[in-house]
Amino acid sequence: MKYKLVIFDFDGTLADSLNWFAGMINEVADCFHFRRLDAGQLANFRAYETRELLRRQGVSAWKLPRIITYVRARMAEEIGRISRFDGVDRLLRELSAKGVTLAIVSTNSLANVQAGLGPENAPFIRHFACGASMLGKSAKLKKVLKLSGIPASEAIYIGDEVRDIEAARKAGMASGAVAWGYAQMETLRAHTPDLVFTNPAALASLAD
């Protein structure tokens, strides 16, 4: 199916920020007093969806906004260390050239997302809805639908976590799961996304 509106998550979908995040997670744990991750746990945490990971690490819901703010600030300091996945630049250019409206809905800040895209890619994005709460992306998706004037039946949200699939479903649109981000593909498939992508180049099919 050809989609008129393609909305992307940012971290783990367009930006390869997993290694950066893994490298500073224990800094965050020490700062906000939740359980550290040892090397073995770091290798396996991609198998857990967000709620389960937070529960296992003892992260209280009331701490989440402060944690997210801290991580955004730290990423802003080191955004130059975070690259885009191979093929993302070409993908955004191709989808835009085919008349697809592009948007980003992210938990990350607008400044970090635009810096991570770079001046060559940011102009391809028609709508930015950043700063979403950890489990509150559906409201941002609905906002983008309203701004774009495109019905949910002709839109898809592409992400790398279970919460992205859930948010798309709650907003009434299709979901696409990518294999190269934060969550393992087995975990994503268990939540039945509408489409699955194994590499960024395959996302070009969204306009066909």
N, C-alpha and C positions, 0 to 999 in steps of 0.2 A: 504494500500500500504506500502511496505517496503522501507524505505528511506536509502540511503547509506551515506548521509551527514545530520546530525541534528545540526543546529546552534541555540544556546540559547542566548537570552538576559540575563542579569545578575540581575540587581535590579528589584525586584518584580516578577521575574520568578524563579530564583534559590535562591536568597538572600531575606530575609524578612526585607527589609529596609524601608518599608512604614512608620512605626511608628517613626523610627529614623528621617526620612525626615520631617514628620509632626511636630515633636518636635523642629525642628530648622528652619522651613520655615520663621518664623517671624524675626529671627536673620538675615536671608538673606535679607528679605524685608527691614529691617532697614538699613542694610549695603549698599544696592543698590537702595534705595529710590523708592520702589514700594509698592502697597497697601498690608497691613497686612491681614491675614486671621483670622477671629474670629472663635470661637468654632463651630458654626453652619456651617460656610463655609468649615471648615476642614472636617466636616462629609460628605459634599456633593461634594467636588471637584473631587472625583473619577468619577463623571458622565460626566465630561468635557474632551474632547480630548485636546492635548497639545496646539494647536494654540488658542483654545477658552479660555483655562485657562490663558494663557499668556496675551491675549487681556483683559480679565476681570480684571486681576491684574495690568494692565498697565505696563507690562514688555516690554521695547523696544528691538527690535531685536539686536541692536548694543551692548546691555548689556549682551546678552546671553553667549558669550564666557567667559567673566569675572565671571559671576555667576556660570557657570559650573566649572570653575577652582577653585573657592572658595569652592564649595560644595565638590568637589573631595578632596581638602586639608583637610577640616573638617572631612570628612569620614575617611580619612587615620588616623587621630588622634584618632578616636573612632571605628575603624573597629572591635574591639573585642566585641562591643555591638550588632553587626549585625550577626544574625545566618542564617543558611540555612534552607529552609523549610523542614519539616519532609518528608523523603522519597527521597530527592535529592541525597544523597550519594549513596544509593542503586541503584537509577535510572542510574546514570552515570556509575557505575560499571557494571550494567547489559547490558546497550547499548554498552559499549566498548567491553564486553566479546562476544557479538553477532556480532562483526565486524563492527559496525557502526562508521564512522568517526565523531568525536565530535568537535565542535568549539563554540566560544563565540564571539558575536559582541555586544559591549556595548558602551554607552556614558561615562561610568566610566573609570578610569585609569587602566592600566594593573596591576599596583602594588596592587590596591584595589581589583581587581577581583581575582588575585591569592591569596592574603591574605584571602579574603572571602571564597574562595574554600577550603583553607587549603592544606597542603602538601600531604594529603591522596587522594585528588580529582584532583588537578591541573594536574597530569600526564595523566589523562584520556582525557584531552583536547588537540587535535592535533594542532589546529590553534586558536590564539587569535588575534582579530582585535578590539582593544579598543581605547578609546579617540575619538569616533565619535562625530560629532556635533549633536545638539539636533534633527535636521531634516535631517541628512545626513548619515543615516545608510545604505542606498542602495549601496553606493560606497564601504563600508566595506564588505557588503555581496558579491558583485561582486569580490572583492579581494580574499575572502576566496574560492569562487568557482574556481577562477584561480589557487590558490595555491593547492587546493585539487585535481584538475583535474576531479572532479565529475560534470556532467552536472546539470544545474538548475532543470531539470525535475525530478531529483532523490534527490533533496534537499528540506529541509523545515526549516523555521525560526520560532522559538517558542518565543513568547513575551507576554507582559501583557498590551500593549498600542496600540491605533489606529495607531500611527506612526510606530509600528513594522509591522502591517499588510500592511500598505502602502509601507514600505521599501521592504518587501518580494515581493510584487506585482511588484514593479518597477525593482527588480532584476530578475524577471521572475521565481521565485520559489514559492512553496506553503507556506501558513502561518498557524500557529497554535496559538490559543489564550488561555491563562490560566485564570482561574476564581479567583485566589487568590492574584493577584497583584494590581497595582495602579488603573487600570480602571475597572469600573463596567462591568459585563458581558453583560448587556443590551446595553451598549455603544459599546462594541466590536462586538457583533452580528450584530449591525446595519451596520457594515462595512464588513460583510460577509467573515470572515476568512474561510479557507478551513477545518480546524478542530478546535474543542473546547475541552478543557480538564478541568475536575472539581477537579482533585487531581494529585499530582506528579506521583503517581504509574501508572496512566492511560497512561502516556507518554511512558511506556515500550512497548506499542503496536506499536510504530513507527518502531520497528525492526521486526515486524511479517508480 
